[in-house]
């Protein structure tokens, strides 16, 4: 069942707000529906009149054949009569059953369970994924801790963070990061900035933060080392680098940045070196090999999962009747992996002389580019505009004409984009942007001095 376009009354000021409601989450037909449901990022509205943001109350049905879950939730505040609820649920059940292959139609489909709250429905789905009530309670405790920190004066953060140091784990950092992204996406820039400030405080004052900072420094050092080597990074040199350290964080960084070089021939050479070594060097090298094998398997497994998700999303977009609406709905899932899958399919369609497929894939690529440009922060839009100008002189002229708009955020964005361009081997554009960045830094310093 496709999402329903409708108009709802703002719960705060009763202003009619156009929205799109997603009511049937059928994992059998769309695996990505599970993640979308669990993220809670659906059926949200933002009132243009009073600024209210929140989730709209709507009937929901969730189906996952692998977990044998078929559950519905009808908010009591909607006041739907029982016969109407039964008709609605019956219609969804028929749609789900009709789309399932005969061999997958099982008894659980005939007795859908009813959740009395959205939280109850979420907890049942999470329980099926192996996330227990105890784990959820622990997560709620972390949410409460973050809320308490955000509501406290910033000068008290260091002391409070140290007092709760044992509770500062990876999950808490992930919760804060996800909340900051959602807050920024909702237009609450001030709230997002405060969360970013708290994240910086956690990194500085918690034990885990110190560990993460140390690990990040190692990642950056390895990235610089490999970048400086450039074409000199031969298989023999890579083998020399990984066998020279026992630091597991550094080994993980080598796998992260140089996974393609760790092929069968690489491990074969490492094994020959192990065979020739004497104890205790033999045991040390064998431990490095075992650790590298485990790391590469993890990376490959994650890559395969990302590729599968990206392929499924591309299929969804290919079949979407309203392409722009579908892209907007899945914009947060469109990443480098998806774009790589899109380009691979486009190249295959061109080789296979499938003009119809080429046309549709090109349409998807163009629409994504347009929407990403539309959704980009102002600083990123400005950087892209400068890079598209025909000459360095013209770009510098445009930059100086808007010198009053040059901010630290623009300079930081230039740094990020230049680094990305170098990673993509677009050194010419990176060089051009760094020249413009030097001009922007000079103008920013002049502006600061004049204040």
C-alpha positions in Angstrom: 0.0 0.0 0.0 1.6 3.3 -1.1 1.8 6.2 1.4 -1.4 8.3 1.5 -1.3 12.0 0.7 -3.7 13.8 3.0 -4.2 16.9 5.2 -4.1 16.8 9.0 -4.8 19.4 11.6 -1.8 20.6 13.6 -2.3 19.3 17.2 -1.1 22.6 18.5 -2.9 25.3 16.5 -5.3 23.2 14.3 -3.9 24.6 11.1 -4.4 22.2 8.1 -1.0 20.7 7.2 -0.5 18.7 4.0 1.4 15.5 4.7 2.1 11.9 3.5 1.1 9.1 5.8 2.7 5.7 5.7 0.4 3.2 7.3 1.5 -0.3 6.1 5.1 -1.4 6.8 5.5 -4.7 4.9 9.0 -6.0 5.2 8.1 -8.8 2.8 7.7 -6.3 -0.1 10.2 -3.7 1.1 13.0 -4.8 3.4 14.0 -1.1 4.0 10.6 -0.6 5.7 11.9 -2.3 8.8 14.7 0.3 9.4 12.4 3.1 8.5 9.9 2.0 11.0 12.4 1.4 13.8 14.0 4.8 13.1 10.6 6.4 13.9 11.2 8.8 11.0 7.7 8.6 9.4 4.4 10.4 9.5 6.1 13.6 10.7 4.6 17.1 10.1 6.0 20.6 10.6 3.3 23.2 11.0 4.0 26.4 8.8 1.9 28.4 11.2 3.2 27.7 14.7 6.3 25.6 14.0 5.0 22.5 15.7 7.0 19.3 14.8 5.8 15.8 15.6 4.5 12.5 14.5 0.9 12.3 13.3 -1.4 9.8 15.0 -2.3 7.3 12.3 -3.3 3.6 12.1 -0.3 1.4 11.5 0.2 -2.2 10.4 3.6 -3.9 10.5 4.4 -7.2 8.8 7.7 -9.3 8.9 7.3 -12.8 7.5 10.7 -14.0 8.7 9.8 -13.1 12.3 6.2 -14.1 11.8 5.0 -10.7 13.0 1.7 -9.2 11.9 0.6 -6.4 14.3 -1.6 -3.4 14.1 -1.9 -0.2 16.1 -4.8 2.2 16.0 -4.4 5.3 18.2 -7.3 5.7 20.6 -7.3 9.5 20.1 -8.6 8.9 16.5 -11.8 7.5 17.9 -12.3 5.0 15.1 -15.3 2.8 15.7 -14.5 -1.0 16.1 -16.2 -1.9 12.8 -14.1 0.7 10.9 -10.9 -0.6 12.6 -11.7 -4.2 11.5 -12.4 -3.1 7.9 -9.1 -1.3 7.8 -7.1 -4.1 9.3 -8.9 -6.7 7.0 -8.0 -4.6 3.9 -4.3 -4.5 4.9 -4.3 -8.3 5.7 -5.7 -9.1 2.2 -3.1 -6.9 0.6 -0.3 -8.6 2.5 -1.6 -12.1 1.9 -2.2 -11.6 -1.8 1.4 -10.4 -2.4 2.9 -13.4 -0.5 3.9 -16.6 -2.3 1.7 -19.5 -1.4 4.5 -21.3 0.5 4.9 -18.3 2.8 1.3 -18.0 3.9 1.3 -19.2 7.4 -1.1 -19.3 10.4 0.1 -16.1 12.0 -1.4 -14.2 9.2 -4.9 -15.2 10.3 -4.6 -13.7 13.8 -2.9 -10.3 13.8 -1.9 -9.0 17.2 -2.9 -5.6 18.3 -0.6 -3.1 20.1 -2.2 -0.6 22.4 0.6 1.9 22.1 3.2 2.8 19.4 5.9 2.1 22.0 4.4 -1.4 22.5 4.5 -2.1 18.8 8.1 -0.8 18.6 9.1 -3.0 21.5 7.6 -6.1 20.0 9.5 -5.6 16.7 12.7 -4.9 18.6 12.2 -8.0 20.7 12.0 -10.1 17.6 15.3 -8.5 16.5 17.0 -9.7 19.7 16.7 -6.4 21.6 15.3 -7.2 25.1 13.2 -5.0 27.4 16.3 -4.7 29.7 18.3 -3.4 26.8 15.5 -0.9 25.9 15.4 0.2 29.6 19.1 0.8 29.5 18.7 2.9 26.4 16.0 5.0 28.0 18.4 5.6 30.9 21.0 6.9 28.5 18.3 9.2 26.8 17.4 10.5 30.3 21.1 11.2 31.0 21.5 13.1 27.7 18.4 15.1 28.4 19.6 16.0 31.9 23.0 17.1 30.5 21.4 19.2 27.7 19.2 21.0 30.2 22.1 21.7 32.6 24.4 24.7 32.3 27.4 24.0 30.0 29.9 24.9 32.7 28.7 21.9 34.8 29.2 19.4 32.0 32.8 18.4 32.8 31.9 17.5 36.4 28.7 15.7 35.5 30.4 13.7 32.7 33.1 12.5 35.0 30.5 11.6 37.6 28.7 9.4 35.0 31.9 8.2 33.3 30.9 4.5 33.6 27.7 5.2 31.6 29.5 6.9 28.7 29.5 4.1 26.1 29.3 3.8 22.4 25.5 3.6 22.4 25.2 6.9 24.2 27.5 8.6 21.6 25.4 7.1 18.8 22.2 8.3 20.4 23.5 11.8 20.7 24.8 11.8 17.1 21.4 10.5 15.8 19.5 13.1 17.8 21.7 15.9 16.6 21.1 14.8 12.9 17.4 14.6 13.5 17.3 18.0 15.2 19.3 19.6 12.5 17.1 18.0 9.8 14.0 19.4 11.6 15.4 23.0 11.3 16.3 23.4 14.9 19.9 24.7 14.4 20.3 26.0 17.9 19.4 22.6 19.4 21.7 20.8 17.0 24.6 23.1 17.9 24.1 22.5 21.6 24.1 18.7 21.0 27.3 19.2 19.0 28.8 21.1 22.0 27.8 18.3 24.3 29.4 15.7 22.0 32.7 17.7 22.1 32.5 17.9 25.9 31.9 14.1 26.1 34.9 13.5 23.8 37.1 15.7 26.0 36.0 14.7 29.5 35.0 11.0 29.3 37.3 7.9 29.3 35.6 6.6 26.2 36.0 10.0 24.5 39.7 10.0 25.2 39.9 6.5 23.7 37.9 7.6 20.6 40.2 10.6 20.2 43.3 8.4 20.4 41.8 6.1 17.8 40.9 9.0 15.5 44.4 10.3 15.7 45.7 6.9 14.6 43.2 6.8 11.7 44.3 10.2 10.6 48.0 9.3 10.9 47.5 6.1 8.8 45.4 8.1 6.2 48.3 10.7 5.9 50.9 7.9 5.7 49.1 6.1 2.9 48.2 9.4 1.1 51.9 10.5 1.2 53.0 7.2 -0.3 50.6 7.5 -3.2 51.8 5.3 -6.1 54.6 4.0 -3.9 52.1 2.0 -1.8 53.0 -1.4 -3.4 51.9 -4.8 -2.0 55.3 -5.3 -0.5 55.2 -1.8 1.2 51.7 -2.5 2.6 52.9 -5.8 4.0 55.8 -4.0 5.6 53.5 -1.5 7.2 51.1 -3.9 8.7 53.8 -6.3 10.0 55.6 -3.4 11.7 52.9 -2.8 14.3 50.9 -4.7 16.9 48.5 -1.9 17.6 45.0 -3.2 16.7 43.6 0.3 16.1 46.3 0.9 13.5 45.7 -2.5 11.9 42.0 -1.6 11.7 42.9 1.7 10.0 45.1 -0.1 7.4 42.1 -2.4 6.6 39.8 0.6 6.4 41.9 2.6 4.0 43.7 -0.2 2.1 41.3 -3.1 1.9 41.6 -3.6 -1.9 45.3 -4.3 -1.4 44.7 -7.0 1.1 43.9 -9.7 -1.5 44.7 -13.4 -1.7 48.3 -12.6 -2.9 48.8 -10.3 0.1 47.8 -13.0 2.6 49.8 -15.6 0.7 52.9 -13.4 1.1 52.2 -12.8 4.8 51.9 -16.6 5.3 55.3 -17.2 3.6 56.8 -14.6 5.9 55.2 -16.4 8.9 56.6 -19.8 7.7 60.1 -18.4 7.5 60.0 -16.7 10.9 61.3 -18.2 14.1 59.5 -17.9 17.5 58.4 -15.6 19.0 58.2 -13.6 15.7 56.3 -16.4 14.1 53.5 -16.2 16.7 53.4 -12.4 16.5 53.0 -12.4 12.7 50.4 -15.2 12.9 48.4 -13.1 15.4 48.5 -10.1 12.9 47.3 -12.4 10.1 44.4 -13.7 12.2 43.4 -10.2 13.2 43.6 -8.9 9.6 41.5 -11.8 8.3 38.8 -11.1 10.9 38.8 -7.4 10.1 38.6 -7.9 6.3 35.8 -10.4 6.8 33.9 -7.8 8.8 34.5 -5.1 6.3 33.4 -7.4 3.4 30.3 -8.5 5.2 29.3 -4.9 6.0 30.0 -3.9 2.3 27.9 -6.7 1.0 25.0 -5.7 3.3 25.3 -2.1 2.2 25.4 -3.1 -1.5 22.3 -5.3 -1.0 20.4 -2.4 0.7 21.5 0.0 -2.0 20.4 -2.4 -4.8 17.0 -2.8 -3.1 16.6 1.0 -2.8 17.5 1.4 -6.5 14.8 -1.2 -7.4 12.4 0.9 -5.4 13.3 4.1 -7.2 13.1 2.4 -10.6 9.6 1.3 -9.9 8.4 4.5 -8.2 5.5 6.2 -9.9 6.5 9.6 -8.4 10.3 9.6 -8.5 10.9 12.9 -6.7 8.6 11.9 -3.9 10.4 8.5 -3.6 13.8 10.1 -3.5 12.8 12.6 -0.9 11.4 9.8 1.2 14.7 7.9 1.0 17.1 10.8 0.8 18.9 9.8 4.1 19.6 6.4 2.6 21.3 7.7 -0.5 25.1 7.5 0.2 28.3 6.8 -1.6 27.5 3.0 -1.7 24.1 3.7 -3.4 25.7 6.1 -5.9 28.3 3.5 -6.7 25.5 0.9 -7.3 23.6 3.4 -9.5 26.7 4.1 -11.6 27.5 0.4 -12.0 24.0 -0.3 -13.2 24.1 2.7 -15.5 27.4 1.4 -17.1 26.0 -2.1 -17.4 22.8 -0.8 -19.1 25.0 1.2 -21.5 27.1 -1.8 -22.4 24.0 -3.9 -22.8 22.5 -1.3 -25.1 19.3 -0.8 -23.0 18.3 2.8 -23.8 15.1 2.6 -21.7 17.1 1.5 -18.6 19.8 4.1 -19.3 17.2 6.8 -19.5 15.5 5.9 -16.3 18.8 5.5 -14.4 20.0 8.9 -15.7 16.7 10.4 -14.6 17.3 9.0 -11.1 20.8 10.3 -11.0 19.8 13.8 -12.2 16.9 14.0 -9.7 19.1 12.9 -6.8 21.7 15.6 -7.8 19.0 18.3 -7.9 17.4 17.3 -4.6 20.8 17.0 -2.8 21.8 20.5 -4.1 18.4 21.8 -2.9 18.9 20.2 0.5 22.5 21.2 0.9 23.6 23.8 3.6 24.1 27.3 2.2 27.9 27.0 2.6 28.0 23.9 0.5 25.8 25.4 -2.2 28.2 28.4 -2.3 31.2 26.1 -2.6 29.6 24.2 -5.5 28.7 27.4 -7.3 32.3 28.7 -7.0 33.7 25.4 -8.4 31.3 25.5 -11.4 32.6 29.0 -12.5 34.7 29.0 -15.6 38.0 30.4 -14.1 39.9 30.9 -10.9 39.7 34.7 -11.5 36.0 34.6 -11.9 35.5 32.4 -8.8 37.7 34.7 -6.7 35.8 37.8 -7.9 32.5 36.3 -6.9 33.9 35.3 -3.5 35.2 38.8 -2.8 31.9 40.4 -4.0 30.2 38.5 -1.2 33.0 38.9 1.4 30.4 40.0 4.0 29.0 36.5 3.9 32.3 34.7 4.5 32.1 32.8 7.8 34.1 30.1 9.7 31.4 27.6 8.6 32.2 28.4 4.9 36.0 27.9 5.6 35.3 24.6 7.4 33.1 23.5 4.5 35.9 24.3 2.0 38.3 22.2 4.0 35.8 19.2 4.0 35.1 19.5 0.3 38.7 19.8 -0.6 39.6 16.6 1.4 36.7 14.8 -0.3 37.9 15.9 -3.8 41.4 14.6 -3.1 40.0 11.3 -1.9 38.2 11.1 -5.3 41.5 11.9 -7.1 40.1 15.3 -8.3 43.3 17.1 -7.3 42.8 19.9 -9.8 39.4 21.0 -8.2 40.9 20.5 -4.8 43.8 22.8 -5.6 41.4 25.4 -7.0 39.3 25.2 -3.9 42.2 25.5 -1.5 43.3 28.7 -3.3 39.8 30.1 -2.8 39.9 29.0 0.8 43.1 31.0 1.4 41.3 34.1 0.1 38.3 33.4 2.3 40.6 32.9 5.4 42.3 36.2 4.6 38.9 38.0 4.3 37.7 36.4 7.5 40.8 37.5 9.4 40.3 41.1 8.1 36.7 41.0 9.3 37.7 39.8 12.8 40.4 42.5 13.1 38.0 45.3 12.2 35.6 44.4 15.0 
